[in-house]
Amino acid sequence: MLQQYQSFYSNFSKAKSLTTLNSKDLTALFLFTFSAHTMAIDETESLRQRSQDKTLFTNLSLDLSGKSGNSDTENFEFGLYHSQRHDKHFGFIMASREYAKSNGAESANSSFLHFRYNYYFAKEKSFELFTQSNFDDFRSLESRNLLGISYRQEFHKTHAFGAGLFNEHEKYLVNDDPTNFTQTRANLYWVFAKPLSKYANLANTLYYQPNIEEFGDWRAFNKFSINSALTENLYLKFGVLIEHNSQPVLDVEKTDISYRAGFEFEF
């Protein structure tokens, strides 16, 4: 899986359509993201709202936690987001890596890569093309690859709504037996992002993704996040994520709730 990620990003950086950064520097950042025992970043929309009016924007995110003594835990997460805007064109690439251990046993091991391109045919209206690849060993998700399109409507600078479709292919490892799923899902989202002050921002994103062939099979998540500036480029962030899968592959809880705190560096 990591080799697939590296090949995808290498091709993207050679195109030079979304960044003027040195391609070797970007590749080095990407390899660091997927080789260290670290990593995480906010979901795409909260960062996008802060970046889409800027010619160039880069965000690095780091979360660290741990405990030693009666119990030993460690959790490292790192993320990279880079975007570029030129006239009617906007695009970004986002990658994250998470790894955690508890008392010597792995409790998290996941990676995520997302690329999105927007063409603005009007000031607040655009068509989106996106692709994504990720895996999550702790959920027995060997790989999830998808490709989709959507329409995006923005309302001022605080609200946005999107509607579209994507086709996804998932591979799970269930009792050491690979299980594959291919399906098409609708993709509906609503995002609210607003500055609370000159130094703090709030964002909330809601996604709903039903299987178009079986509406009883649906996924949804809601992410609330807030960040506060510590310096001109360094931010303290906090987020709460609620995820729901109506038909999980494994015999697990349908709803997960998680929260994270950490730091972001923007330039």
C-alpha positions as CSV (number, residue, x, y, z in Angstrom):
1,M,0.0,0.0,0.0
2,L,2.8,2.5,0.8
3,Q,4.4,1.8,-2.5
4,Q,1.1,2.7,-4.2
5,Y,0.9,5.9,-2.3
6,Q,4.5,6.9,-3.2
7,S,3.9,6.1,-6.9
8,F,0.7,8.2,-6.9
9,Y,2.4,11.2,-5.3
10,S,5.4,10.9,-7.5
11,N,3.3,11.2,-10.6
12,F,1.3,14.1,-9.1
13,S,4.4,16.1,-8.2
14,K,5.9,15.6,-11.7
15,A,2.7,17.2,-13.2
16,K,3.4,20.4,-11.2
17,S,-0.1,21.5,-11.7
18,L,-0.9,22.3,-8.1
19,T,2.2,23.4,-6.5
20,T,5.3,25.5,-7.2
21,L,7.2,23.9,-4.4
22,N,10.3,21.9,-5.4
23,S,9.1,18.4,-6.2
24,K,12.0,16.8,-4.3
25,D,11.0,18.7,-1.2
26,L,7.4,17.7,-1.5
27,T,8.3,14.0,-2.1
28,A,10.6,14.1,1.0
29,L,7.7,15.5,3.1
30,F,5.4,12.8,1.7
31,L,7.9,10.0,2.4
32,F,8.4,11.3,5.9
33,T,4.6,11.3,6.5
34,F,4.4,7.6,5.6
35,S,7.6,6.3,7.1
36,A,7.6,7.7,10.6
37,H,5.7,6.1,13.5
38,T,3.7,9.3,13.7
39,M,0.9,11.2,12.3
40,A,-2.9,13.0,11.8
41,I,-4.6,15.9,10.4
42,D,-8.1,17.4,10.4
43,E,-10.6,16.2,7.8
44,T,-10.4,18.1,4.6
45,E,-13.1,20.8,4.9
46,S,-11.9,22.7,8.0
47,L,-8.5,23.2,6.3
48,R,-10.0,23.9,2.9
49,Q,-12.1,26.8,4.2
50,R,-8.9,28.5,5.5
51,S,-7.0,27.9,2.3
52,Q,-9.1,28.2,-0.8
53,D,-8.8,31.9,-1.2
54,K,-5.0,31.8,-0.9
55,T,-2.5,31.3,-3.7
56,L,-0.4,28.9,-1.7
57,F,-1.2,27.3,1.6
58,T,0.6,24.5,3.6
59,N,-0.4,23.0,7.0
60,L,1.5,20.5,9.1
61,S,-0.2,18.9,12.0
62,L,1.3,16.9,14.9
63,D,-0.5,15.1,17.8
64,L,1.5,13.3,20.6
65,S,0.3,11.5,23.7
66,G,1.6,8.8,26.0
67,K,1.8,7.2,29.4
68,S,4.3,5.1,31.3
69,G,4.2,3.3,34.7
70,N,1.3,1.0,35.5
71,S,0.4,1.2,31.8
72,D,2.5,2.1,28.7
73,T,0.8,3.9,25.8
74,E,2.1,5.9,23.0
75,N,0.2,7.7,20.2
76,F,1.7,9.6,17.3
77,E,-0.1,11.3,14.5
78,F,1.2,13.5,11.7
79,G,-0.5,15.2,8.7
80,L,0.3,17.2,5.7
81,Y,-2.0,19.5,3.6
82,H,-1.0,21.6,0.7
83,S,-3.2,23.6,-1.7
84,Q,-2.9,26.1,-4.5
85,R,-5.4,28.5,-6.1
86,H,-5.1,30.0,-9.6
87,D,-8.0,31.9,-11.1
88,K,-10.9,29.4,-11.4
89,H,-8.8,26.4,-10.4
90,F,-8.3,25.1,-6.9
91,G,-6.7,21.9,-5.8
92,F,-5.2,20.3,-2.7
93,I,-3.4,17.1,-1.5
94,M,-3.8,15.8,2.0
95,A,-2.0,12.9,3.7
96,S,-2.0,11.6,7.3
97,R,-0.4,8.8,9.3
98,E,-1.4,7.4,12.7
99,Y,0.3,4.8,14.9
100,A,-0.4,3.8,18.5
101,K,0.6,1.1,21.0
102,S,-0.9,0.2,24.3
103,N,1.0,-2.1,26.7
104,G,3.1,-3.4,23.8
105,A,0.1,-4.2,21.6
106,E,-0.8,-2.2,18.4
107,S,-4.0,-0.2,18.9
108,A,-3.9,2.0,15.8
109,N,-2.2,1.9,12.4
110,S,-3.7,3.8,9.6
111,S,-2.8,6.1,6.6
112,F,-4.8,8.4,4.4
113,L,-4.2,10.2,1.1
114,H,-6.7,12.5,-0.6
115,F,-6.5,14.6,-3.7
116,R,-9.2,17.1,-4.9
117,Y,-9.5,19.5,-7.8
118,N,-12.2,22.2,-8.2
119,Y,-13.1,24.2,-11.3
120,Y,-15.1,27.3,-10.3
121,F,-17.5,28.1,-13.2
122,A,-19.0,30.9,-11.0
123,K,-17.8,32.8,-7.9
124,E,-19.3,30.4,-5.4
125,K,-20.1,27.3,-7.6
126,S,-17.7,24.6,-8.7
127,F,-17.4,21.1,-9.9
128,E,-15.1,18.7,-7.9
129,L,-13.1,15.7,-8.9
130,F,-11.5,13.7,-6.1
131,T,-9.7,10.5,-5.4
132,Q,-8.7,8.9,-2.1
133,S,-6.8,5.9,-0.8
134,N,-6.5,4.7,2.8
135,F,-6.0,1.7,5.0
136,D,-6.7,1.0,8.7
137,D,-5.2,-2.2,10.2
138,F,-7.1,-1.9,13.5
139,R,-10.4,-2.1,11.5
140,S,-9.0,-4.9,9.3
141,L,-9.3,-2.5,6.3
142,E,-6.5,-3.6,4.0
143,S,-7.3,-0.8,1.4
144,R,-10.0,1.6,0.4
145,N,-9.7,3.3,-3.0
146,L,-12.3,5.7,-4.4
147,L,-12.9,8.1,-7.3
148,G,-15.7,10.6,-7.4
149,I,-17.3,13.8,-8.7
150,S,-19.5,16.4,-7.0
151,Y,-21.1,19.8,-7.3
152,R,-20.2,22.4,-4.6
153,Q,-22.2,25.5,-3.6
154,E,-20.7,28.0,-1.3
155,F,-22.6,30.6,0.7
156,H,-20.4,33.6,1.6
157,K,-17.3,32.4,3.4
158,T,-18.9,30.4,6.2
159,H,-21.1,27.8,4.6
160,A,-20.8,25.3,1.8
161,F,-22.9,22.4,0.5
162,G,-21.8,19.5,-1.7
163,A,-23.6,16.7,-3.6
164,G,-22.1,14.0,-5.8
165,L,-21.2,10.3,-6.3
166,F,-18.2,8.2,-5.8
167,N,-17.2,4.6,-6.7
168,E,-15.2,2.8,-4.1
169,H,-13.4,-0.6,-3.8
170,E,-12.7,-1.9,-0.3
171,K,-10.6,-4.9,0.8
172,Y,-11.0,-6.3,4.3
173,L,-9.1,-9.1,6.0
174,V,-11.7,-11.2,7.9
175,N,-10.3,-14.2,9.8
176,D,-7.2,-14.1,7.5
177,D,-9.6,-14.3,4.5
178,P,-9.6,-11.3,2.1
179,T,-13.1,-9.9,1.4
180,N,-13.7,-7.4,-1.4
181,F,-16.5,-4.9,-1.8
182,T,-17.2,-2.5,-4.8
183,Q,-20.0,0.0,-4.5
184,T,-21.2,3.4,-5.5
185,R,-22.2,5.9,-2.9
186,A,-23.9,9.3,-2.9
187,N,-21.8,12.0,-1.2
188,L,-23.6,14.8,0.6
189,Y,-21.8,17.2,2.9
190,W,-22.4,20.5,4.7
191,V,-19.7,22.6,6.2
192,F,-19.7,25.6,8.5
193,A,-16.4,27.4,9.2
194,K,-16.2,30.8,10.9
195,P,-13.5,32.9,12.6
196,L,-14.3,33.4,16.2
197,S,-11.8,36.2,16.5
198,K,-8.6,37.3,14.8
199,Y,-6.8,34.4,16.6
200,A,-9.4,31.5,16.6
201,N,-11.4,29.5,14.1
202,L,-14.3,27.1,14.4
203,A,-15.5,24.5,11.9
204,N,-18.1,21.8,11.7
205,T,-18.5,19.3,8.8
206,L,-21.3,16.8,8.3
207,Y,-21.0,14.0,5.7
208,Y,-23.7,11.5,4.7
209,Q,-22.8,8.7,2.3
210,P,-25.6,6.1,1.4
211,N,-25.1,3.2,-0.9
212,I,-27.2,4.1,-3.9
213,E,-28.2,0.4,-4.4
214,E,-29.1,-0.2,-0.7
215,F,-30.0,2.9,1.2
216,G,-30.0,0.9,4.5
217,D,-26.2,0.8,4.0
218,W,-25.1,4.3,4.9
219,R,-22.2,6.1,6.6
220,A,-22.0,9.4,8.2
221,F,-19.6,11.5,10.3
222,N,-19.6,14.8,12.0
223,K,-16.4,16.6,12.8
224,F,-16.2,19.7,15.1
225,S,-12.9,21.5,15.4
226,I,-11.5,24.7,16.9
227,N,-8.1,26.2,16.7
228,S,-6.4,29.1,18.4
229,A,-3.3,30.9,17.3
230,L,-0.2,30.7,19.6
231,T,2.0,32.6,17.2
232,E,1.6,34.0,13.7
233,N,2.0,30.4,12.2
234,L,1.5,28.0,15.2
235,Y,-1.9,26.9,16.3
236,L,-3.4,24.8,19.1
237,K,-6.2,22.7,17.9
238,F,-9.0,20.5,19.3
239,G,-11.5,18.3,17.5
240,V,-14.3,15.9,18.2
241,L,-15.3,13.3,15.6
242,I,-18.5,11.1,15.5
243,E,-18.5,8.3,12.9
244,H,-21.4,5.9,12.1
245,N,-21.5,2.9,9.8
246,S,-24.9,1.3,9.6
247,Q,-23.5,-2.0,8.3
248,P,-19.9,-2.5,9.5
249,V,-18.1,-5.5,8.0
250,L,-16.9,-6.8,11.3
251,D,-18.9,-7.4,14.5
252,V,-18.0,-4.0,16.0
253,E,-19.9,-1.0,17.3
254,K,-21.6,1.0,14.6
255,T,-20.7,4.4,16.2
256,D,-17.3,5.7,17.2
257,I,-16.6,8.9,19.0
258,S,-13.0,10.3,19.3
259,Y,-11.4,13.5,20.3
260,R,-7.9,14.9,19.6
261,A,-5.8,17.8,20.6
262,G,-2.5,18.9,19.1
263,F,-0.6,21.5,17.1
264,E,-0.7,22.9,13.6
265,F,1.9,24.9,11.7
266,E,0.7,26.9,8.7
267,F,2.7,28.8,6.0
